[in-house]
Amino acid sequence: MKLTLDDLHDYVRGAAFLGTGGGGDPYIGRLLLKQEIEDGRHPTIIDPEELDDEARVATAAAMGAPTVMLERFPKIESLEAALETLQKRLGHKFDALIGAEAGGINGTLPLIAGARTGLPVVDADGMGRAFPELQMVTYNIYGLSAAPVVMADDHGDRVVVEAGSNKKVEAYARSVIMAMHGQAQIALYAMTGAEAKRSAVRNTLSMALDIGRAISAARRGNADPVQGLLEHLRARADKRFAAELFTGKIVDLARETRAGFAFGHVRIAGLGPNGGDCEIAFQNENLLAKRDGEIVAMVPDLICIVDGETAEPITTEGLKYGQRVRVIGVSVPPIMRTKEALAVFGPRCFGLDMDFEPIETLLG
């Protein structure tokens, strides 16, 4: 399918929801993609099964702290330069692009690069949500190498990172990010079509579009957009568990940019006679939600904060004191709950001293 101007708001809204607070600001992502489409460059999205097994596929993304991207928009020419350098390094051209994660920016950058280069973009990514580190993808779980990673900054400088493990690649690339003032455009996880079909979380782009459309449809019908979204998620063929975790007003917020990440927590006070509170910890993305001191959702399941009236997703850098919000929890696909997956992006990978429990179990 081809993404059109009419699809933009819905797609970016859905991608931001799947980004669970991370993945970049949806307003910026929408502006950048809108410019490409208005200039006559329409991205083409293909199903993973349309890939030839021998096709050459590259992952396109932005890396850095979301708070930095609020002040400096990603430079698309830098992403093109990163992809071009990776092609030269590997000695072959790419046949398609794929995303690393969902989110307002990282959900749109592969489409922008696809529009610029004419390459199709695979309806899939490596997370089905957003995570803060390069090794936290299903590509890594299935044995693919992130390296070589080409990092390009706004000044035309490029750095190629190679290491013996994807965890080391992340560590070295993170130090380069700091030297690049907190942001870079990157090309990495080069793979074949067969490897993409085997390792990717499928249908994340089309799911983002469907989520955005569900919220829009509820608004047009003067229905509760959160309920409309929950009904849509529960009715999906992949049988997602979805529930509203909390409703309230933000009364406390701590956030800092450190080591190339946005760390912090937000506390929400309940509205109405039942009161109570909810606290959410984040590292770029929302990681852990507690309601009245009891854990109700944890990474890798999705913890999404949306506007209390419109269900518009709110990123961690967009959280503000006094906002009326609602918190939604959604299960991830089975590919992200395996023992191997949890060893890469389960709670302990973020310094949380607990084993993963599915959201449907926590809520009883």
N, C-alpha and C positions, 0 to 999 in steps of 0.2 A: 504494500500500500504506500501511497504518498501522503505525507503530512501536509495539510493546508493551513492557511491563516485561520480558518474557522475552527481548526482543531487545537490551536496553540494554547489558549487559556486552559482548556480541559486537560490536555496532555501534561503541561507543566505543573498544574495543580496536582494531578495524580502522581507525577514523579516526585514532587516535594513531599507528598504524603508518604510514599514508600521510602523516602530518604530518612524518615524517623528523626527529623530535626537537623540532619546533616546533608551533605551533597551539594551545598551551595544555595545561594539565594534564588528563588524561583523568578523573581522580577528580572534579575540580570539575565538568567538563562533564557527567559521569554524574549527579552529585547534583542539578544544576540541572534536567536533563531528567527525571529520576525524579520530582521534585516536581511538575512539570507533569502527567505521566501519572497520578500518584496522585491528583491533584486533578481528574481526569476530562477533561483536555485532551490529546487524542492528535494528534500531528502527522501530516499526510497528505503522502505523497511521490508525485510524479507524474513520468512520463517526459517528457523535453523535447518529444517529438512531440505530447503532449497540449495543449501551449500553443497558443492561437490566435495567429496572426502579429501581431495588433494588441494582444495582451495587454500590460499594464503590469507590469514585473518590477523589483523592487528587490533590491540586494545588502545583506545584513545581516552584521555582523562585529564583532569586538573588535579594538582596535588598542593596541599597547604592548609592553613587555618582558614575556616570560613569567614572569620572576622576580617582578615586581610582582604578577601575578595570583595567585601563591601566597599572598600576604598579604591581598589584597583581591579577593574574588570579583566577577566582572562583575555589575552591577546590571541586571536584565532590564527594569525600568521605564525605565532610561536608553536601552536599545535601542528600546523602544517609542516613547519620546519622539523619538528620532532619526528613526525611520521616519515618525512623524506630521508632524514638521517638514519632512521631505523631500517628503511628499505636498502639504503646503500650498505649499511653494516651487515645485513643478512644476505645481500646479493640477489634479491628478487623483489618484484613489485607485489603489492597486496591486491587481493580480489574483493575484500569486504572489510568492514570495520565492526567492532563490537564494543560495548561499554564495560566499564569496571563495576559501576554501581548505579543505583537510582539517585535522584536528587534534582534540585532545581537547576544546577549547573552541570553536574556530571551525568545527568540524564539527558541533557541537550547537546553537550559538546560532540559526542560521536555523530549526532545528526547534522550538526553544523559542519564538521569535517567531511562527512559524507556528501553534503550538498556542495561543498567547495571542490572536492576531488572527483565527484561523480560515482564514488563507490557506494554500494548498498550497505545498509546497517542492519545487523542481525537483531531480531526481536528476542533479545536475551542479554544477560550480563553475568557478572561473577558473584553477585550477592543477593539480588532480589530486594535489596534495601541499600543502606549505606553503612560503611565501616571506616574507621580512621586510618588503617594501615594497609600497605600494599600486599602483604601476604594473606590478608583476611578475605580471601576469595575462594570460590569453589575451584577455580583454575589451579590454584596451589594444592588443594586437597587431592585433586586428581593427577598430581605429579607434573604439572606444567611449570616451566621456569619463567619468572618475571623478567629475568635478564636476557639480553641486554635491555636496560631501561634508558631511554633518551629523554633528558630533561632540558627544556628550553625556556629561557626567561624572556622578559619584555624587551631586552636589549640585543637579542639575537645570539646571546651566548648559549652554548649547548654543552651538556655534560653527559657522558655515557657511564652508567654504573653497571658493573658486573661483580658477582660474588658467588660463593659456593652454596648459598641457601637463600631462599626468598626472604627469610627473616633478616639476614645480613643485608640484603638489597634494601630493605626498608630502612634499616639503621643508617646505612651510608647515604641513601637518598634523602633521609630526613635532615642530615647535616648539610647537604647541598641546598635543601629548601631554605634553611636558615641563612645561608650565604646569598640566596636569591631573594632575600627580603620577604620570605614567608609564602611564596607562591611560584609555581611553575606549571607549564603544560607538558604532559608526558605521553610517550608511546612505549608500550611494554606488552608482555604476555603475547608475543607472536605465536600463532598456533595454526594448525591445519583445520579444514572444515570438519574432519572426523573428530578432532580433539575438541572443537567448539561444541559439537553435538553431544559429546560424551560428558563434558565438564560444566557447561553453562546452566544457569537458572533460566529457564525458558519463559518466553511471553511476558517479560517485564515491561516492555514498551507498550504493548497492546493493553496490558493490565493497567498501566498508568493512565492511558487514554480512557479506559472504561471507568476507572475510579473518578476521574474528573467529570466525566459525563453523568455519572450517578449523582454527584453532588449538584451539578448544574440542573439536572432534571428535577430534583427535589426542591431546589430554590424556585424554579419556574412554576411548580405546582403548589407553591406556598406550604410545602411540607417541611418537616424538620430535616435539614440536610444531613445531620449525623445519623438519624434513623434510616434515611434513604441510603446512606453509604453502608451502614451495617447490614441492611437487608441485601444490598448488592453483593457484599463480600461473602455472606453466608450462602448465597444462591449460586456462587461460582462453581464451575465443574471441579476445581481443585479443592473444594470443601474447606475453605479457610474458616478457622474459628475467629470470631470477632466480637468484641464486647466494649461497651463504654465503661471505663474504669473510674472516672471521677469528673465532677463538674465544680468549678469554683473560680476564685480570683487569685491572681498571683500576688503574694504578700512578701515574698523574700526571693532574692535572686543574687547569686554569686557567680561570676564568670571571669576567667582570665585566659589570655593567650600565652601558652608556655610550651617550649620544645616543639613548636610547629603545630600544636593542637589547641582547641578551645576547650578548656576544662571548666566544670562548674556544677551547680545544682539549682533547682528551682523548687520553691514550696508554694503550694496552692491551698488556700483555705476554702472549705466547703461553703456553699451558699444554701440558704434554706434552713428548716428546723433541725435537720440531721447533722449539720456542721461537719466536723471532722477535718482532716487535712491529708494532703498527698504530697510526697516529696519524690523528685525525679533527679537522678544523677546522670551527667552526660560527659562524654569526651568526643567532641564534634557531634556525635549522635546520642540519642537518649538510650541509656543502658539499663537502668533499674528503676522500677516504680514501686513505692510503698504507700499503702493507704492505711492511715491510723497505725503506722508502725509495722504493718504486715506486708510482706512482699506480694504483689499482685501480678507482676510481669517482669521478665528479665531478658537480656540479650541471649540469643539472637532473635527472639520474637520481637515484633514491632511494637514500639511505644510511641504513639503519635499525639502531639498536642495541636489542637485546632481551635480556631476562633469559636467562641461559644454560640454565636448567632449564625454565622455563615459556613462553618466547617472548613474555612480556608486554613490550610496547614501553616504552622508557625515554626520556623527554623530556630535552632538554639540561639543564634545571634539576633533573632527577631523578638525574643522574649522580652517583655517589659513589665515593670511593676504596675499593678492595677488592672492588667488585662483579664477579661472574663474568658475562660478557656474550658475546653472539655478534653479529656484524655481518653484515647482509644487504644486498645490492645488488639493485635492481630497475630495469628500463628504464621510461622514460616513454612515453606514446603519441606517434605521429608529429607530432601537432599542436604538441607542445612541443619538437620538434627541428628545426623549420624555421629558415632563416636569420633570418627576422623574429623568431621566438621567442627564439633565442639572443642576439639583440641586446638583448633585454629582461631575460632571466634566465639567460644563459650565464655561464661562469666569470669572464669579464672584468668583468661587472657587479658582482662582489663583490671586485674588486681582485686577482683571481688572474691571474697573467701566463701564460695558456695558452688555447688554443682547445679547444672541447669535443671529447671523444672518447667514443663510446658505450661503455657498460660491457662489452658483448659483444666489442668490439674490444680494449679494454684487457686483458681476461682471456684473449684469444686463442681 
